Amino acid sequence: MSTQFETKAIREQLERSQYMEHSTPLYLTSSFVFEDDEDMRASFAEEKKRNIYSRFTNPNSEEFVNKICVLEEAEAGVAFASGMGAVFSTFAALLNSGDHIVSARSVFGSTHSMFTKFLPKWNIETTYFDVSQPETIEACIRPETKLIYAETPTNPGVDLLDLEQLSQIAKKHHLILVIDNCFATPYLQQPIQFGADLVIHSATKLIDGQGRVLGGVTVGRKDLIREIFLFARNTGPALSPFNAWVLSKSLETLAVRLDRHCDSALALAQFLEAHPQVNWVKYPFLPSHPQYEIAKKQMRKGGNIISFEIKGGIESGRVFLNAIQMCSLSANLGDSRTIITHPASTTHSKLQEEDRLSVGITDGMIRLSVGLEHPDDIQNDVANALEQL
Ligand SMILES: *Cc1c(COP(=O)(O)O)cnc(C)c1O
């Protein structure tokens, strides 16, 4: 068998049923039957690997997890109903009351809320480091620290963290390194190769890639995945078979989609960088990106998210958004449809200005999730809106 990424994403599949179907069918069943009492006993005792109840495992989620494991080069994994289901279950399964987390300051909004509003209820505290100052990470570590958490590239600032450096710090202090790899997908970046212990995805984004279903997955070290699986199987954040089926099919086209996403994004980033109404552009594969060397080291291509600042602050941001005709104004990302957001007036408007600036969200900052429309049409829409400023 070939070992290339594209081939694995297509050919990793469940065993065919008696019907010899070519494409994996959808297994819409909440439970599975046993041959006899001994079969049932052995299944519950986990002496044999088989499906019992779809809250635990289901063939469709098994195929999806197997594919992600193969693509991330992970030992094992668990699928979830959403990315946040994966994030929360991972923390809830691995941490005890009194444990401490070191996390990058700029993480996905709901992950940040989990750190600030919910984990403290169980006496789990988080200390944040700035992604622009990775040299401060070690100073955040305490005797109770159990885990380092980060996203790279970050949302919405498109900053990068050096995965190799993070893993060296984690290993030195015997901490679990968890990376949310949502913005890169396994096609662009495989954190386990750089030493991460666990990788989390919101499959809702580029893995589905067509804005249809929610899903999440955590993959990595077998011993840790076992804990996460036991938590998930008893608490119920299971991925639905239908969503798993959609996501498993989506992975078959991940590489071709990502190539187009990334090529269009790089061209648009270059266009924006030369535009007189734009102050700065951040895109990992632009040589002007402050961590361009890290991007080249750990990513295959630059991804589909661009952040840039237009001249004129908050008011300009509003004018720009209102002048957009084709691209969608939406809070999602990683869709076949290009999506534009103005974080300062929308997703991050409730933050104090100081907090917003500390994660790189300036008043005129725009986040673009470049889709799969013809790149000229995306660029024309953005160019026309810039003309209105
Ligand atoms: C969207 C997102 C999540 C949460 O995923 P859901 O599927 O919406 O629950 C987590 N991390 C990152 C980086 C995301 O973009």
The ligand as a MOL file (V3000), in Angstrom:
LIG
                    3D

  0  0  0     0  0            999 V3000
M  V30 BEGIN CTAB
M  V30 COUNTS 15 15 0 0 0
M  V30 BEGIN ATOM
M  V30 1 C -14.1790 26.2460 16.1200 0
M  V30 2 C -13.0050 25.9260 16.9360 0
M  V30 3 C -13.1210 25.1230 18.0870 0
M  V30 4 C -14.4480 24.5890 18.5680 0
M  V30 5 O -15.0310 23.7180 17.6590 0
M  V30 6 P -16.6090 23.4770 17.5390 0
M  V30 7 O -16.6970 22.3770 16.5480 0
M  V30 8 O -17.2270 24.7680 17.0990 0
M  V30 9 O -17.1040 23.0860 18.8870 0
M  V30 10 C -11.9760 24.8380 18.8030 0
M  V30 11 N -10.7690 25.3400 18.4290 0
M  V30 12 C -10.6270 26.1170 17.3380 0
M  V30 13 C -9.2790 26.6350 16.9820 0
M  V30 14 C -11.7310 26.4440 16.5560 0
M  V30 15 O -11.5810 27.2270 15.4880 0
M  V30 END ATOM
M  V30 BEGIN BOND
M  V30 1 1 1 2
M  V30 2 1 2 3
M  V30 3 2 2 14
M  V30 4 1 3 4
M  V30 5 2 3 10
M  V30 6 1 4 5
M  V30 7 1 5 6
M  V30 8 2 6 7
M  V30 9 1 6 8
M  V30 10 1 6 9
M  V30 11 1 10 11
M  V30 12 2 11 12
M  V30 13 1 12 13
M  V30 14 1 12 14
M  V30 15 1 14 15
M  V30 END BOND
M  V30 END CTAB
M  END
